[in-house]
Amino acid sequence: MEDSFTGIIDVGSKPIVAREAVATGLLHLSLESLDIVANGRSPKGDVREASTVAAIQAVKETPRTLPHCHPIPIEGCTVDWTIEEQALRCTVSVRTHWSTGVEMEALCGVNAGLLCAWDMLKSVEKDSKGQYPTAHLDGVRVVRKSKGDPHD
C-alpha cells in the first residue's frame, strides 16, 4: 500500500484570522475525592491549581505530542473547573490569530488537566486491589470552535 501523505499540511497560504476553540471533559470520581477537590485537601496540593498548570502546559506543547499539529502562537488560554454530580469538569478555551485552528490544543489541555487531577487523587481512588472502580474520563469533546472575527 502506498503512503498518501508524508508530511505536515501546508497552511502557509491560508489567511491569518482570529480563532478560538473550547473543549471540555469529565473525570468521574468518588464523593471522597470530590470533597478533597472542593476543599483543597489533597496531600499533593490544590488539585485544580496544579491541574490548571498541567492543562496550560499541554496546550502550549501540543505539537510535541501530536506530530501533525503546527506550532502556533497561543494568545490566550483559560481553564475552568466545575464540580458536578460525581465528576470534575475541565473546560479549556484557547485563542490565537493564525492560519490553523486550535481545537487539538484545547483537547490536549482538557486531557492533561483531567489526568493531572486523577494522578493527584490516585491514593483515594484506588481500591484495596489497586484498581480504579470509580475514576474514569468521559465526554472529552470540542464544544465550540470559531474562525474569524468581524471585529478584528
C-alpha positions as CSV (number, residue, x, y, z in Angstrom):
1,M,0.0,0.0,0.0
2,E,1.4,3.4,-1.0
3,D,1.5,6.2,1.6
4,S,-0.8,9.1,0.6
5,F,0.7,11.6,3.0
6,T,4.2,12.1,4.1
7,G,4.4,15.5,5.9
8,I,2.6,18.3,7.5
9,I,-0.3,20.1,5.7
10,D,0.9,23.4,4.2
11,V,-1.1,26.2,5.8
12,G,1.2,29.0,4.5
13,S,-1.3,30.3,2.0
14,K,-4.3,30.3,4.5
15,P,-5.1,33.8,5.9
16,I,-4.2,34.6,9.5
17,V,-7.5,35.1,11.3
18,A,-8.8,35.0,14.9
19,R,-9.5,31.5,16.0
20,E,-10.9,30.0,19.2
21,A,-11.7,26.5,20.4
22,V,-13.4,25.3,23.6
23,A,-13.1,21.7,24.8
24,T,-14.4,20.0,27.8
25,G,-14.4,16.7,29.6
26,L,-15.2,14.9,32.8
27,L,-13.3,12.9,35.4
28,H,-15.7,10.7,37.3
29,L,-14.6,10.4,40.9
30,S,-15.7,9.1,44.3
31,L,-17.6,11.5,46.6
32,E,-14.5,11.5,48.9
33,S,-12.3,12.7,46.0
34,L,-14.8,15.4,45.1
35,D,-14.8,16.6,48.7
36,I,-11.0,16.7,48.6
37,V,-11.0,18.8,45.4
38,A,-13.8,21.1,46.7
39,N,-12.0,21.8,50.0
40,G,-8.3,21.8,48.8
41,R,-7.3,18.9,51.0
42,S,-5.1,16.8,48.7
43,P,-1.8,15.9,50.2
44,K,-0.2,16.7,46.8
45,G,-1.5,20.3,46.8
46,D,-4.5,22.1,45.3
47,V,-5.9,19.7,42.6
48,R,-7.4,22.5,40.5
49,E,-4.4,24.7,40.7
50,A,-1.9,22.1,39.7
51,S,-4.2,20.7,37.0
52,T,-4.6,24.1,35.5
53,V,-0.9,24.4,35.1
54,A,-0.8,21.0,33.5
55,A,-3.6,22.0,31.1
56,I,-1.8,25.2,30.1
57,Q,1.5,23.3,29.6
58,A,-0.3,20.7,27.4
59,V,-1.9,23.5,25.3
60,K,1.5,25.0,24.6
61,E,3.2,21.7,23.9
62,T,0.5,20.1,21.7
63,P,2.8,20.0,18.6
64,R,5.3,18.0,20.6
65,T,2.7,15.3,21.4
66,L,0.7,15.3,18.1
67,P,3.2,15.3,15.2
68,H,0.8,16.7,12.6
69,C,-0.1,19.8,14.6
70,H,1.6,23.1,13.7
71,P,3.4,25.1,16.3
72,I,1.2,28.2,16.7
73,P,1.2,31.3,18.8
74,I,-1.1,30.8,21.8
75,E,-2.5,34.2,22.6
76,G,-4.9,33.2,25.3
77,C,-5.9,30.1,27.3
78,T,-8.4,29.8,30.1
79,V,-9.0,26.7,32.2
80,D,-12.2,26.4,34.2
81,W,-13.2,23.7,36.7
82,T,-16.6,22.8,38.0
83,I,-17.7,20.1,40.3
84,E,-20.7,18.2,39.0
85,E,-22.6,15.3,40.4
86,Q,-19.8,12.6,40.9
87,A,-17.5,14.3,38.4
88,L,-14.9,17.1,38.0
89,R,-15.3,19.0,34.7
90,C,-12.4,20.7,33.0
91,T,-13.1,23.3,30.2
92,V,-10.3,24.8,28.2
93,S,-10.6,27.7,25.9
94,V,-7.7,28.5,23.5
95,R,-7.3,31.6,21.3
96,T,-4.9,32.7,18.5
97,H,-4.6,34.7,15.4
98,W,-3.2,32.2,13.0
99,S,-3.7,30.2,9.8
100,T,-4.8,26.9,11.5
101,G,-7.2,26.1,14.3
102,V,-6.6,25.4,18.0
103,E,-9.1,22.6,18.7
104,M,-6.3,20.0,19.2
105,E,-4.6,22.3,21.7
106,A,-7.9,22.7,23.7
107,L,-8.4,18.9,23.7
108,C,-4.8,18.3,24.8
109,G,-5.4,20.8,27.6
110,V,-8.5,19.1,28.8
111,N,-6.9,15.7,28.8
112,A,-3.8,16.8,30.6
113,G,-5.8,18.7,33.2
114,L,-8.0,15.8,34.0
115,L,-5.1,13.3,34.0
116,C,-3.2,15.5,36.5
117,A,-6.3,15.6,38.7
118,W,-6.6,11.8,38.6
119,D,-2.9,11.5,39.4
120,M,-3.2,13.7,42.4
121,L,-6.2,11.7,43.7
122,K,-4.9,8.2,43.0
123,S,-4.4,7.2,46.6
124,V,-8.1,7.9,47.3
125,E,-9.5,6.4,44.1
126,K,-7.6,3.1,44.3
127,D,-9.4,0.2,45.9
128,S,-7.7,-2.5,48.1
129,K,-6.6,-4.3,44.9
130,G,-5.1,-1.1,43.4
131,Q,-7.9,-0.8,40.8
132,Y,-10.0,2.3,40.0
133,P,-13.6,1.3,40.3
134,T,-15.0,4.9,40.0
135,A,-12.4,7.0,38.3
136,H,-12.7,7.4,34.5
137,L,-12.6,10.0,31.9
138,D,-15.7,10.7,29.9
139,G,-17.1,13.1,27.3
140,V,-13.9,14.8,26.1
141,R,-15.0,16.8,23.1
142,V,-14.8,20.1,21.3
143,V,-17.7,22.2,22.5
144,R,-17.2,25.1,20.0
145,K,-14.7,26.4,17.6
146,S,-14.7,29.7,15.7
147,K,-12.7,31.1,12.8
148,G,-12.6,34.8,12.0
149,D,-13.8,37.8,14.0
150,P,-15.7,40.6,12.3
151,H,-14.4,43.0,15.0
152,D,-10.7,42.3,14.1
